[in-house]
Amino acid sequence: MTDTMIVELGLQAMTIAAKMAAPVLLTALGVGFAISLFQSVTQIQEATLAFVPKAAACGAALLFSGNWMLHEMISYTEQLFDKLPMLLR
């Protein structure tokens, strides 16, 4: 196994991790921005106001993108297992 293969595996792992985290993180970012905008407009500075909508939106993002996430992880794992004999030489 060469250093190029190790770097390639690390890059693929970081890419798949970023792809898996993106739907939830972007949803939390959007909902958090909308709630902070609402709080600044209405002068309501309640810390707990942001938690429930953000948690519900992240749950919905997981619900809608969970099937895609599972498919991506399965295909990545299959590709990794297919490369395993070549990597162990």
Secondary structure by P-SEA (a helix, b strand, c coil): ccaaaaaaaaaaaaaaaaaaaaaaaaaaaaaaaaaaaaaaaacccccccccaaaaaaaaaaaaaaaaaaaaaaaaaaaaaaaacccccc
